[in-house]
């Protein structure tokens, strides 16, 4: 497998799209959602073949949740984990605060479903969201935000409450960092 540098990540030239893990998707007779066992086998095989990046989205049915359970299983087994690319949208437009809060709310949900506390890359799912609020999204991409699961949540976020965006101690925060990209949809990497 060949890999390319994106920021500080060595990303495989092939990325596994996972929409079909969350909804019935495909052409003709091939539009079926696999069982969770089959989904895990697909994910395992892709990683075993050198694919180290999975593409999902918050509107791909339960794809993020399936991947989250798979990541939890692999983590418990001490196996290598791939990079996760997810997408957010559609976005609530209006004021900067409304847009920022919606982006962060959606990202919190993605991270919870994926059972992760670090998101490698996220993108906007719809280019119209970017066109509609380009300046605000650029500013959001330059600002630092913190995403903290509430103390009641475990690593997989079984409790649905999140504390949201805070602006406390910078040494404790996960910040959004720019990634060099030609894709205007790709905004940030969360640490």
VEXPAPA-917858 format. One record per residue: x, y, z of N, C-alpha, C in turn. Coordinates in steps of 0.001 Angstrom, whole numbers, plus 500000, padded with zeros to 6 digits. Each point is the difference from the previous one (the first is absolute). Example, Ala and Ser with C-alpha at 12.3 -4.5 7.8 and 13.67 -1.06 7.14 Angstrom:
% residues 2
<rec n_u="513190" n_v="494310" n_w="507800" ca_u="499110" ca_v="501190" ca_w="500000" c_u="500900" c_v="501200" c_w="500000"/>
<rec n_u="499650" n_v="501050" n_w="499280" ca_u="500820" ca_v="501190" ca_w="500060" c_u="499230" c_v="501090" c_w="500730"/>
//
This chain:
% residues 191
<rec n_u="500846" n_v="498819" n_w="500000" ca_u="499154" ca_v="501181" ca_w="500000" c_u="500889" c_v="501241" c_w="500000"/>
<rec n_u="499619" n_v="500967" n_w="499222" ca_u="500706" ca_v="501273" ca_w="499990" c_u="499297" c_v="500962" c_w="500957"/>
<rec n_u="500783" n_v="500941" n_w="500535" ca_u="499475" ca_v="500957" ca_w="500962" c_u="500406" c_v="501404" c_w="499585"/>
<rec n_u="499184" n_v="500968" n_w="500360" ca_u="500269" ca_v="501410" ca_w="499728" c_u="499930" c_v="500772" c_w="501308"/>
<rec n_u="500792" n_v="501045" n_w="500096" ca_u="500011" ca_v="500865" ca_w="501171" c_u="498857" c_v="501002" c_w="499914"/>
<rec n_u="499155" n_v="500047" n_w="500996" ca_u="498992" ca_v="501047" ca_w="500154" c_u="500250" c_v="500582" c_w="501386"/>
<rec n_u="500534" n_v="501194" n_w="500043" ca_u="500416" ca_v="500549" ca_w="501290" c_u="501070" c_v="499098" c_w="500572"/>
<rec n_u="499774" n_v="499502" n_w="501214" ca_u="500962" ca_v="499080" ca_w="500612" c_u="499539" c_v="498546" c_w="499906"/>
<rec n_u="499004" n_v="499733" n_w="499181" ca_u="499468" ca_v="498654" ca_w="499857" c_u="500513" c_v="499335" c_w="498728"/>
<rec n_u="500383" n_v="498720" n_w="500085" ca_u="500329" ca_v="499196" ca_w="498822" c_u="498754" c_v="499216" c_w="499623"/>
<rec n_u="499278" n_v="500496" n_w="499015" ca_u="498695" ca_v="499465" ca_w="499633" c_u="500128" c_v="499101" c_w="498775"/>
<rec n_u="499360" n_v="498834" n_w="500048" ca_u="500022" ca_v="499082" ca_w="498860" c_u="499333" c_v="500651" c_w="498795"/>
<rec n_u="500494" n_v="499671" n_w="498809" ca_u="499420" ca_v="500584" ca_w="498793" c_u="498578" c_v="499499" c_w="499766"/>
<rec n_u="499653" n_v="498888" n_w="500618" ca_u="498630" ca_v="499507" ca_w="499958" c_u="499355" c_v="500224" c_w="501360"/>
<rec n_u="498787" n_v="500505" n_w="499983" ca_u="499203" ca_v="500200" ca_w="501202" c_u="498744" c_v="499155" c_w="499839"/>
<rec n_u="499606" n_v="499322" n_w="501076" ca_u="498778" ca_v="499203" ca_w="499938" c_u="498807" c_v="500869" c_w="500345"/>
<rec n_u="499093" n_v="500168" n_w="499038" ca_u="498731" ca_v="500681" ca_w="500245" c_u="499060" c_v="499053" c_w="500722"/>
<rec n_u="499274" n_v="500519" n_w="500988" ca_u="499224" ca_v="499107" ca_w="500869" c_u="498506" c_v="500308" c_w="500034"/>
<rec n_u="499491" n_v="500722" n_w="499022" ca_u="498569" ca_v="500310" ca_w="500003" c_u="499166" c_v="498720" c_w="500066"/>
<rec n_u="500423" n_v="498953" n_w="499301" ca_u="499209" ca_v="498774" ca_w="499942" c_u="499993" c_v="499247" c_w="501333"/>
<rec n_u="500900" n_v="500364" n_w="500926" ca_u="499972" ca_v="499364" ca_w="501315" c_u="498868" c_v="500549" c_w="500858"/>
<rec n_u="499446" n_v="501151" n_w="499594" ca_u="498982" ca_v="500645" ca_w="500809" c_u="498625" c_v="500075" c_w="499385"/>
<rec n_u="499911" n_v="499905" n_w="498688" ca_u="498698" ca_v="500048" ca_w="499320" c_u="500050" c_v="499078" c_w="498790"/>
<rec n_u="498836" n_v="499627" n_w="499516" ca_u="499965" ca_v="499235" ca_w="498755" c_u="500405" c_v="500945" c_w="498887"/>
<rec n_u="501054" n_v="499624" n_w="499309" ca_u="500590" ca_v="500890" ca_w="499012" c_u="500659" c_v="499149" c_w="498932"/>
<rec n_u="499894" n_v="500402" n_w="498790" ca_u="500635" ca_v="499268" ca_w="498914" c_u="499111" c_v="499987" c_w="498779"/>
<rec n_u="500342" n_v="499134" n_w="499081" ca_u="499267" ca_v="499926" ca_w="498747" c_u="499297" c_v="498660" c_w="499881"/>
<rec n_u="498761" n_v="500052" n_w="499570" ca_u="499250" ca_v="498780" ca_w="499716" c_u="499938" c_v="499051" c_w="501169"/>
<rec n_u="500293" n_v="498752" n_w="499735" ca_u="499912" ca_v="498968" ca_w="501025" c_u="501101" c_v="500104" c_w="501048"/>
<rec n_u="500964" n_v="500873" n_w="499776" ca_u="501115" ca_v="500152" ca_w="500933" c_u="499764" c_v="501106" c_w="501024"/>
<rec n_u="498763" n_v="500505" n_w="500097" ca_u="499717" ca_v="501086" ca_w="500937" c_u="499471" c_v="499431" c_w="501313"/>
<rec n_u="500885" n_v="499428" n_w="500761" ca_u="499631" ca_v="499439" ca_w="501295" c_u="501035" c_v="500404" c_w="501033"/>
<rec n_u="499529" n_v="500151" n_w="501220" ca_u="500888" ca_v="500312" ca_w="501114" c_u="500525" c_v="498689" c_w="500572"/>
<rec n_u="501324" n_v="499863" n_w="500170" ca_u="500524" ca_v="498745" ca_w="500544" c_u="499682" c_v="499864" c_w="501489"/>
<rec n_u="500013" n_v="498771" n_w="500482" ca_u="499865" ca_v="499775" ca_w="501433" c_u="501206" c_v="500630" c_w="500695"/>
<rec n_u="499907" n_v="500175" n_w="501304" ca_u="501135" ca_v="500579" ca_w="500718" c_u="501219" c_v="499081" c_w="499902"/>
<rec n_u="499783" n_v="498698" n_w="500057" ca_u="501107" ca_v="499048" ca_w="499868" c_u="500677" c_v="500157" c_w="498641"/>
<rec n_u="499210" n_v="500123" n_w="498940" ca_u="500557" ca_v="500186" ca_w="498658" c_u="500685" c_v="501362" c_w="499885"/>
<rec n_u="499418" n_v="501032" n_w="500612" ca_u="500612" ca_v="501330" ca_w="499982" c_u="501362" c_v="499970" c_w="500683"/>
<rec n_u="500083" n_v="499332" n_w="501158" ca_u="501278" ca_v="499893" ca_w="500704" c_u="501029" c_v="499263" c_w="499134"/>
<rec n_u="499556" n_v="498949" n_w="499300" ca_u="500907" ca_v="499242" ca_w="499128" c_u="500503" c_v="500882" c_w="498852"/>
<rec n_u="499122" n_v="500828" n_w="499435" ca_u="500401" ca_v="500917" ca_w="498925" c_u="501041" c_v="500985" c_w="500525"/>
<rec n_u="499728" n_v="500580" n_w="501160" ca_u="500920" ca_v="500971" ca_w="500589" c_u="501349" c_v="499356" c_w="500333"/>
<rec n_u="499959" n_v="498803" n_w="500593" ca_u="501242" ca_v="499283" ca_w="500328" c_u="500814" c_v="499719" c_w="498736"/>
<rec n_u="499335" n_v="499522" n_w="498970" ca_u="500696" ca_v="499657" ca_w="498755" c_u="500638" c_v="501228" c_w="499373"/>
<rec n_u="499274" n_v="501112" n_w="499979" ca_u="500547" ca_v="501228" ca_w="499424" c_u="501267" c_v="500420" c_w="500740"/>
<rec n_u="499955" n_v="499989" n_w="501332" ca_u="501172" ca_v="500401" ca_w="500787" c_u="501138" c_v="498998" c_w="499808"/>
<rec n_u="499662" n_v="498713" n_w="499960" ca_u="501029" ca_v="498973" ca_w="499765" c_u="500673" c_v="500179" c_w="498637"/>
<rec n_u="499281" n_v="500562" n_w="499029" ca_u="500543" ca_v="500225" ca_w="498655" c_u="500758" c_v="501328" c_w="499894"/>
<rec n_u="500076" n_v="500759" n_w="501101" ca_u="500775" ca_v="501233" ca_w="500001" c_u="499189" c_v="501277" c_w="499924"/>
<rec n_u="498683" n_v="499886" n_w="499848" ca_u="499160" ca_v="501194" ca_w="500021" c_u="500011" c_v="500522" c_w="501434"/>
<rec n_u="500415" n_v="501238" n_w="500179" ca_u="500059" ca_v="500515" ca_w="501367" c_u="499093" c_v="501204" c_w="500214"/>
<rec n_u="499029" n_v="500187" n_w="499099" ca_u="499080" ca_v="501127" ca_w="500108" c_u="498585" c_v="499538" c_w="499670"/>
<rec n_u="499068" n_v="500343" n_w="500897" ca_u="498590" ca_v="499699" ca_w="499788" c_u="499238" c_v="501303" c_w="499827"/>
<rec n_u="499113" n_v="500035" n_w="499017" ca_u="499170" ca_v="501169" ca_w="499730" c_u="498576" c_v="499700" c_w="500428"/>
<rec n_u="499434" n_v="500855" n_w="500842" ca_u="498635" ca_v="499837" ca_w="500448" c_u="499353" c_v="501378" c_w="500091"/>
<rec n_u="498784" n_v="500062" n_w="500517" ca_u="499314" ca_v="501284" ca_w="500165" c_u="498897" c_v="499841" c_w="501035"/>
<rec n_u="499627" n_v="501135" n_w="500586" ca_u="498944" ca_v="499966" ca_w="501004" c_u="498633" c_v="499695" c_w="499404"/>
<rec n_u="499853" n_v="500062" n_w="498698" ca_u="498716" ca_v="499680" ca_w="499383" c_u="500049" c_v="498712" c_w="499175"/>
<rec n_u="500901" n_v="499098" n_w="500365" ca_u="500074" ca_v="498685" ca_w="499361" c_u="499330" c_v="498948" c_w="500880"/>
<rec n_u="498802" n_v="500276" n_w="500467" ca_u="499306" ca_v="499044" ca_w="500861" c_u="500809" c_v="499738" c_w="501252"/>
<rec n_u="500202" n_v="498715" n_w="500326" ca_u="500783" ca_v="499681" ca_w="501204" c_u="501431" c_v="499583" c_w="499672"/>
<rec n_u="500518" n_v="500459" n_w="498872" ca_u="501374" ca_v="499682" ca_w="499607" c_u="501008" c_v="500398" c_w="501076"/>
<rec n_u="499874" n_v="501228" n_w="500539" ca_u="500944" ca_v="500428" ca_w="501031" c_u="499914" c_v="499099" c_w="501228"/>
<rec n_u="498794" n_v="499602" n_w="500390" ca_u="499833" ca_v="499138" ca_w="501178" c_u="500596" c_v="498614" c_w="499754"/>
<rec n_u="499810" n_v="499450" n_w="498803" ca_u="500591" ca_v="498700" ca_w="499654" c_u="501526" c_v="500111" c_w="500066"/>
<rec n_u="500543" n_v="501051" n_w="499417" ca_u="501451" ca_v="500202" ca_w="500040" c_u="500462" c_v="500180" c_w="501440"/>
<rec n_u="499227" n_v="500720" n_w="500803" ca_u="500357" ca_v="500199" ca_w="501402" c_u="500092" c_v="498696" c_w="500768"/>
<rec n_u="499046" n_v="499110" n_w="499775" ca_u="500045" ca_v="498694" ca_w="500681" c_u="501186" c_v="499179" c_w="499493"/>
<rec n_u="500293" n_v="500096" n_w="498703" ca_u="501154" ca_v="499296" ca_w="499432" c_u="501302" c_v="500558" c_w="500575"/>
<rec n_u="500111" n_v="501327" n_w="500079" ca_u="501205" ca_v="500622" ca_w="500572" c_u="500183" c_v="499577" c_w="501456"/>
<rec n_u="498907" n_v="499950" n_w="500746" ca_u="500057" ca_v="499583" ca_w="501408" c_u="500524" c_v="498575" c_w="500105"/>
<rec n_u="499516" n_v="499129" n_w="499125" ca_u="500443" ca_v="498598" ca_w="499985" c_u="501487" c_v="499918" c_w="499650"/>
<rec n_u="500411" n_v="500695" n_w="498948" ca_u="501418" ca_v="499970" ca_w="499593" c_u="500903" c_v="500584" c_w="501079"/>
<rec n_u="499536" n_v="501077" n_w="500613" ca_u="500785" ca_v="500628" ca_w="501071" c_u="500211" c_v="499001" c_w="501137"/>
<rec n_u="498939" n_v="499282" n_w="500387" ca_u="500081" ca_v="499005" ca_w="501082" c_u="500941" c_v="498851" c_w="499626"/>
<rec n_u="500078" n_v="499696" n_w="498706" ca_u="500878" ca_v="498924" ca_w="499520" c_u="501425" c_v="500495" c_w="499750"/>
<rec n_u="500253" n_v="501283" n_w="500198" ca_u="501333" ca_v="500562" ca_w="499791" c_u="500400" c_v="500098" c_w="498543"/>
<rec n_u="499019" n_v="500045" n_w="499113" ca_u="500291" ca_v="500055" ca_w="498561" c_u="500118" c_v="501440" c_w="499518"/>
<rec n_u="500659" n_v="500148" n_w="498861" ca_u="500205" ca_v="501301" ca_w="499381" c_u="498659" c_v="500615" c_w="499616"/>
<rec n_u="499891" n_v="501310" n_w="500200" ca_u="498768" ca_v="500721" ca_w="499672" c_u="500237" c_v="500907" c_w="498799"/>
<rec n_u="499013" n_v="500116" n_w="499120" ca_u="500147" ca_v="500874" ca_w="498840" c_u="499685" c_v="501453" c_w="500353"/>
<rec n_u="500330" n_v="500893" n_w="499104" ca_u="499568" ca_v="501385" ca_w="500102" c_u="498521" c_v="500047" c_w="499641"/>
<rec n_u="499307" n_v="500930" n_w="500611" ca_u="498579" ca_v="500174" ca_w="499735" c_u="499774" c_v="501363" c_w="499362"/>
<rec n_u="499300" n_v="499987" n_w="498877" ca_u="499549" ca_v="501217" ca_w="499336" c_u="498486" c_v="499971" c_w="500069"/>
<rec n_u="499402" n_v="501026" n_w="500591" ca_u="498546" ca_v="500069" ca_w="500007" c_u="499563" c_v="501362" c_w="499487"/>
<rec n_u="498739" n_v="500081" n_w="499679" ca_u="499448" ca_v="501230" ca_w="499430" c_u="498825" c_v="500467" c_w="500847"/>
<rec n_u="499823" n_v="501319" n_w="500074" ca_u="498864" ca_v="500576" ca_w="500701" c_u="499153" c_v="500784" c_w="499015"/>
<rec n_u="498751" n_v="500212" n_w="500364" ca_u="499080" ca_v="500764" ca_w="499177" c_u="498702" c_v="499235" c_w="499850"/>
<rec n_u="498973" n_v="500647" n_w="499558" ca_u="499938" ca_v="501420" ca_w="499679" c_u="500162" c_v="500848" c_w="501264"/>
<rec n_u="500429" n_v="501244" n_w="499805" ca_u="500293" ca_v="500890" ca_w="501118" c_u="498879" c_v="501014" c_w="500213"/>
<rec n_u="499890" n_v="500453" n_w="501250" ca_u="499072" ca_v="501087" ca_w="500331" c_u="500727" c_v="501305" c_w="499713"/>
<rec n_u="499431" n_v="500808" n_w="499127" ca_u="500612" ca_v="501272" ca_w="499641" c_u="499307" c_v="501117" c_w="500753"/>
<rec n_u="500646" n_v="501096" n_w="500082" ca_u="499489" ca_v="501162" ca_w="500730" c_u="501188" c_v="500767" c_w="500515"/>
<rec n_u="500054" n_v="500179" n_w="501289" ca_u="501137" ca_v="500708" ca_w="500575" c_u="501213" c_v="499079" c_w="500078"/>
<rec n_u="501150" n_v="500611" n_w="500222" ca_u="501233" ca_v="499239" ca_w="500177" c_u="499845" c_v="499006" c_w="501146"/>
<rec n_u="499443" n_v="500441" n_w="501120" ca_u="499844" ca_v="499136" ca_w="501173" c_u="499113" c_v="498798" c_w="499707"/>
<rec n_u="498915" n_v="500225" n_w="499279" ca_u="499097" ca_v="498893" ca_w="499643" c_u="500737" c_v="498987" c_w="499133"/>
<rec n_u="500730" n_v="500471" n_w="499007" ca_u="500730" ca_v="499117" ca_w="499103" c_u="501092" c_v="499243" c_w="500753"/>
<rec n_u="500810" n_v="500718" n_w="500781" ca_u="501074" ca_v="499369" ca_w="500775" c_u="499446" c_v="498944" c_w="500950"/>
<rec n_u="498943" n_v="500353" n_w="500724" ca_u="499419" ca_v="499056" ca_w="500951" c_u="499449" c_v="498764" c_w="499297"/>
<rec n_u="499420" n_v="500202" n_w="498809" ca_u="499466" ca_v="498855" ca_w="499262" c_u="501119" c_v="499085" c_w="499510"/>
<rec n_u="501073" n_v="500593" n_w="499471" ca_u="501140" ca_v="499187" ca_w="499566" c_u="500529" c_v="499193" c_w="501184"/>
<rec n_u="500202" n_v="500660" n_w="501128" ca_u="500550" ca_v="499319" ca_w="501168" c_u="499031" c_v="498948" c_w="500543"/>
<rec n_u="498705" n_v="500305" n_w="500010" ca_u="499006" ca_v="499034" ca_w="500458" c_u="500031" c_v="498749" c_w="499117"/>
<rec n_u="500052" n_v="500205" n_w="498691" ca_u="500045" ca_v="498860" ca_w="499089" c_u="501281" c_v="499190" c_w="500180"/>
<rec n_u="501134" n_v="500688" n_w="500186" ca_u="501265" ca_v="499287" ca_w="500203" c_u="499992" c_v="499208" c_w="501312"/>
<rec n_u="499428" n_v="500572" n_w="501040" ca_u="499883" ca_v="499270" ca_w="501267" c_u="499222" c_v="498710" c_w="499790"/>
<rec n_u="498888" n_v="500094" n_w="499260" ca_u="499197" ca_v="498813" ca_w="499715" c_u="500770" c_v="498965" c_w="499203"/>
<rec n_u="500756" n_v="500468" n_w="499001" ca_u="500824" ca_v="499083" ca_w="499198" c_u="500988" c_v="499268" c_w="500894"/>
<rec n_u="500708" n_v="500746" n_w="500840" ca_u="501020" ca_v="499395" ca_w="500858" c_u="499375" c_v="499016" c_w="500981"/>
<rec n_u="498846" n_v="500337" n_w="500510" ca_u="499302" ca_v="499105" ca_w="500932" c_u="499624" c_v="498695" c_w="499298"/>
<rec n_u="499378" n_v="500109" n_w="498831" ca_u="499597" ca_v="498795" ca_w="499264" c_u="501204" c_v="499165" c_w="499587"/>
<rec n_u="501098" n_v="500670" n_w="499657" ca_u="501216" ca_v="499296" ca_w="499578" c_u="500814" c_v="499469" c_w="501180"/>
<rec n_u="499586" n_v="500321" n_w="501215" ca_u="500702" ca_v="499547" ca_w="501219" c_u="501458" c_v="500441" c_w="499996"/>
<rec n_u="500222" n_v="501251" n_w="499631" ca_u="501359" ca_v="500538" ca_w="499945" c_u="500055" c_v="501319" c_w="500764"/>
<rec n_u="501182" n_v="500338" n_w="500463" ca_u="500179" ca_v="501307" ca_w="500626" c_u="500904" c_v="500886" c_w="499159"/>
<rec n_u="500354" n_v="499527" n_w="498798" ca_u="500791" ca_v="500774" ca_w="499051" c_u="499478" c_v="499689" c_w="498610"/>
<rec n_u="499728" n_v="501045" n_w="499248" ca_u="499530" ca_v="499825" ca_w="498632" c_u="501103" c_v="500453" c_w="499063"/>
<rec n_u="500402" n_v="499131" n_w="499094" ca_u="501134" ca_v="500296" ca_w="499134" c_u="499692" c_v="501089" c_w="498978"/>
<rec n_u="498904" n_v="499854" n_w="499265" ca_u="499644" ca_v="500971" ca_w="498962" c_u="498484" c_v="500091" c_w="499944"/>
<rec n_u="499481" n_v="501222" n_w="499841" ca_u="498581" ca_v="500113" ca_w="499682" c_u="499827" c_v="500921" c_w="498816"/>
<rec n_u="498891" n_v="499789" n_w="499306" ca_u="499692" ca_v="500784" ca_w="498815" c_u="498551" c_v="500429" c_w="500057"/>
<rec n_u="499662" n_v="501001" n_w="499211" ca_u="498603" ca_v="500366" ca_w="499809" c_u="499427" c_v="499067" c_w="498954"/>
<rec n_u="498793" n_v="499530" n_w="500239" ca_u="499392" ca_v="499049" ca_w="499071" c_u="499445" c_v="500686" c_w="498758"/>
<rec n_u="499645" n_v="501256" n_w="500122" ca_u="499353" ca_v="500699" ca_w="498894" c_u="500755" c_v="501296" c_w="499687"/>
<rec n_u="500466" n_v="500133" n_w="498774" ca_u="500752" ca_v="501186" ca_w="499604" c_u="499171" c_v="501270" c_w="500158"/>
<rec n_u="498684" n_v="499899" n_w="499901" ca_u="499147" ca_v="501175" ca_w="500174" c_u="500130" c_v="500577" c_w="501408"/>
<rec n_u="500223" n_v="499136" n_w="501007" ca_u="500238" ca_v="500513" ca_w="501351" c_u="501225" c_v="500895" c_w="500015"/>
<rec n_u="501032" n_v="499578" n_w="499287" ca_u="501235" ca_v="500791" ca_w="499936" c_u="499746" c_v="501307" c_w="499252"/>
<rec n_u="499336" n_v="499926" n_w="498862" ca_u="499726" ca_v="501198" ca_w="499210" c_u="499144" c_v="501002" c_w="500752"/>
<rec n_u="499032" n_v="499505" n_w="500752" ca_u="499071" ca_v="500885" ca_w="500684" c_u="500658" c_v="500798" c_w="501120"/>
<rec n_u="500955" n_v="499405" n_w="500703" ca_u="500639" ca_v="500666" ca_w="501147" c_u="501513" c_v="499835" c_w="499962"/>
<rec n_u="500595" n_v="500235" n_w="498860" ca_u="501430" ca_v="499775" ca_w="499814" c_u="500842" c_v="500742" c_w="501036"/>
<rec n_u="499741" n_v="501284" n_w="500202" ca_u="500811" ca_v="500788" ca_w="500935" c_u="499859" c_v="499486" c_w="501432"/>
<rec n_u="498779" n_v="499707" n_w="500397" ca_u="499777" ca_v="499496" ca_w="501359" c_u="500668" c_v="498647" c_w="500186"/>
<rec n_u="499902" n_v="499125" n_w="499011" ca_u="500639" ca_v="498688" ca_w="500114" c_u="501522" c_v="500130" c_w="500011"/>
<rec n_u="500537" n_v="500946" n_w="499258" ca_u="501446" ca_v="500238" ca_w="500055" c_u="500400" c_v="500457" c_w="501396"/>
<rec n_u="499193" n_v="500872" n_w="500605" ca_u="500295" ca_v="500466" ca_w="501350" c_u="499889" c_v="498853" c_w="500995"/>
<rec n_u="498975" n_v="499179" n_w="499856" ca_u="499864" ca_v="498835" ca_w="500880" c_u="501232" c_v="499113" c_w="499865"/>
<rec n_u="500495" n_v="499853" n_w="498768" ca_u="501162" ca_v="499142" ca_w="499780" c_u="501266" c_v="500583" c_w="500607"/>
<rec n_u="500006" n_v="501290" n_w="500302" ca_u="501168" ca_v="500628" ca_w="500616" c_u="499879" c_v="500082" c_w="501520"/>
<rec n_u="498796" n_v="499900" n_w="500517" ca_u="499778" ca_v="500065" ca_w="501443" c_u="500274" c_v="498644" c_w="500634"/>
<rec n_u="500295" n_v="500019" n_w="501278" ca_u="500177" ca_v="498758" ca_w="500755" c_u="498756" c_v="499754" c_w="500839"/>
<rec n_u="499580" n_v="498751" n_w="500013" ca_u="498835" ca_v="499604" ca_w="500779" c_u="500365" c_v="498790" c_w="500827"/>
<rec n_u="499275" n_v="499815" n_w="501073" ca_u="500172" ca_v="498809" ca_w="500822" c_u="498731" c_v="499177" c_w="499926"/>
<rec n_u="500172" n_v="498713" n_w="499901" ca_u="498863" ca_v="499086" ca_w="500031" c_u="500262" c_v="499037" c_w="501139"/>
<rec n_u="499202" n_v="500072" n_w="501017" ca_u="500168" ca_v="499112" ca_w="501151" c_u="498759" c_v="499151" c_w="500177"/>
<rec n_u="500155" n_v="498684" n_w="500018" ca_u="498858" ca_v="499177" ca_w="500395" c_u="499695" c_v="500307" c_w="501462"/>
<rec n_u="498735" n_v="499917" n_w="500380" ca_u="499652" ca_v="500238" ca_w="501392" c_u="500606" c_v="498904" c_w="500863"/>
<rec n_u="500205" n_v="500257" n_w="501295" ca_u="500594" ca_v="498990" ca_w="500875" c_u="499199" c_v="498703" c_w="500044"/>
<rec n_u="498712" n_v="500073" n_w="499700" ca_u="499163" ca_v="498794" ca_w="500037" c_u="500223" c_v="499090" c_w="498797"/>
<rec n_u="500652" n_v="500494" n_w="498955" ca_u="500170" ca_v="499218" ca_w="498780" c_u="501227" c_v="499106" c_w="500105"/>
<rec n_u="499875" n_v="498783" n_w="499484" ca_u="501177" ca_v="499144" ca_w="499922" c_u="500686" c_v="500247" c_w="498663"/>
<rec n_u="501025" n_v="499228" n_w="499685" ca_u="500774" ca_v="500222" ca_w="498771" c_u="499147" c_v="499895" c_w="498752"/>
<rec n_u="498921" n_v="499247" n_w="500090" ca_u="499130" ca_v="499844" ca_w="498831" c_u="498775" c_v="500901" c_w="500114"/>
<rec n_u="499955" n_v="500853" n_w="501034" ca_u="498921" ca_v="500968" ca_w="500100" c_u="498639" c_v="499390" c_w="500220"/>
<rec n_u="499896" n_v="498995" n_w="500875" ca_u="498699" ca_v="499379" ca_w="500199" c_u="498989" c_v="500963" c_w="500603"/>
<rec n_u="500452" n_v="500988" n_w="500763" ca_u="499120" ca_v="501054" ca_w="500472" c_u="499946" c_v="501057" c_w="498915"/>
<rec n_u="498828" n_v="500499" n_w="499700" ca_u="499871" ca_v="500923" ca_w="498881" c_u="500340" c_v="501440" c_w="500351"/>
<rec n_u="500274" n_v="500317" n_w="501259" ca_u="500255" ca_v="501403" ca_w="500350" c_u="501442" c_v="500385" c_w="499708"/>
<rec n_u="500146" n_v="501163" n_w="499395" ca_u="501315" ca_v="500562" ca_w="499714" c_u="500042" c_v="501407" c_w="500573"/>
<rec n_u="501160" n_v="500417" n_w="500447" ca_u="500121" ca_v="501340" ca_w="500559" c_u="500158" c_v="501054" c_w="498926"/>
<rec n_u="500307" n_v="499603" n_w="498795" ca_u="500066" ca_v="500926" ca_w="498892" c_u="501324" c_v="500720" c_w="499878"/>
<rec n_u="499938" n_v="501149" n_w="499392" ca_u="501196" ca_v="500783" ca_w="499714" c_u="500336" c_v="500859" c_w="501211"/>
<rec n_u="501250" n_v="499947" n_w="500453" ca_u="500451" ca_v="500821" ca_w="501120" c_u="501274" c_v="500726" c_w="499605"/>
<rec n_u="500342" n_v="500993" n_w="500733" ca_u="501206" ca_v="500779" ca_w="499713" c_u="500900" c_v="500059" c_w="501218"/>
<rec n_u="500242" n_v="498868" n_w="500633" ca_u="500811" ca_v="499951" ca_w="501204" c_u="501466" c_v="499798" c_w="499658"/>
<rec n_u="500716" n_v="499446" n_w="500928" ca_u="501448" ca_v="499786" ca_w="499938" c_u="500439" c_v="499427" c_w="498651"/>
<rec n_u="500804" n_v="500777" n_w="499287" ca_u="500426" ca_v="499588" ca_w="498652" c_u="500793" c_v="498705" c_w="500011"/>
<rec n_u="500668" n_v="499678" n_w="501088" ca_u="500792" ca_v="498766" ca_w="500025" c_u="499109" c_v="498770" c_w="500054"/>
<rec n_u="498735" n_v="500158" n_w="500375" ca_u="499089" ca_v="498866" ca_w="500092" c_u="499119" c_v="499856" c_w="498768"/>
<rec n_u="500036" n_v="500961" n_w="499109" ca_u="499027" ca_v="499980" ca_w="498917" c_u="500448" c_v="499164" c_w="498812"/>
<rec n_u="499019" n_v="499542" n_w="499272" ca_u="500247" ca_v="499424" ca_w="498690" c_u="499714" c_v="501122" c_w="499026"/>
<rec n_u="500914" n_v="500314" n_w="499164" ca_u="499783" ca_v="501139" ca_w="499113" c_u="499827" c_v="499538" c_w="498571"/>
<rec n_u="499386" n_v="500858" n_w="499230" ca_u="499849" ca_v="499748" ca_w="498571" c_u="501224" c_v="500569" c_w="499318"/>
<rec n_u="500686" n_v="499209" n_w="499214" ca_u="501215" ca_v="500440" ca_w="499335" c_u="499843" c_v="499872" c_w="498491"/>
<rec n_u="500528" n_v="500961" n_w="499288" ca_u="499885" ca_v="500006" ca_w="498539" c_u="500798" c_v="498864" c_w="499378"/>
<rec n_u="499484" n_v="499473" n_w="498953" ca_u="500719" ca_v="499037" ca_w="499177" c_u="500195" c_v="500615" c_w="498626"/>
<rec n_u="501210" n_v="499916" n_w="499469" ca_u="500172" ca_v="500502" ca_w="498636" c_u="499207" c_v="499110" c_w="499054"/>
<rec n_u="499170" n_v="500601" n_w="499188" ca_u="499151" ca_v="499204" ca_w="499121" c_u="499549" c_v="500829" c_w="498815"/>
<rec n_u="499704" n_v="499349" n_w="498935" ca_u="499396" ca_v="500649" ca_w="498846" c_u="498483" c_v="499969" c_w="500120"/>
<rec n_u="499493" n_v="499192" n_w="500913" ca_u="498563" ca_v="499808" ca_w="500142" c_u="499418" c_v="501044" c_w="500945"/>
<rec n_u="499158" n_v="500909" n_w="499516" ca_u="499445" ca_v="501027" ca_w="500880" c_u="499059" c_v="499412" c_w="501047"/>
<rec n_u="499542" n_v="498769" n_w="499810" ca_u="499132" ca_v="499370" ca_w="500991" c_u="500795" c_v="499599" c_w="501243"/>
<rec n_u="501265" n_v="499636" n_w="499820" ca_u="500789" ca_v="499501" ca_w="501105" c_u="500427" c_v="501185" c_w="500853"/>
<rec n_u="499570" n_v="500003" n_w="501242" ca_u="500276" ca_v="501155" ca_w="500835" c_u="501063" c_v="499703" c_w="501040"/>
<rec n_u="499860" n_v="498973" n_w="500797" ca_u="500846" ca_v="499883" ca_w="501163" c_u="500311" c_v="498583" c_w="500437"/>
<rec n_u="501009" n_v="499957" n_w="500832" ca_u="500366" ca_v="498790" ca_w="500711" c_u="499800" c_v="500307" c_w="501472"/>
<rec n_u="499350" n_v="499129" n_w="500730" ca_u="499734" ca_v="500248" ca_w="501415" c_u="500965" c_v="499191" c_w="500834"/>
<rec n_u="500639" n_v="500662" n_w="500962" ca_u="500877" ca_v="499337" ca_w="500961" c_u="499407" c_v="500172" c_w="501375"/>
//
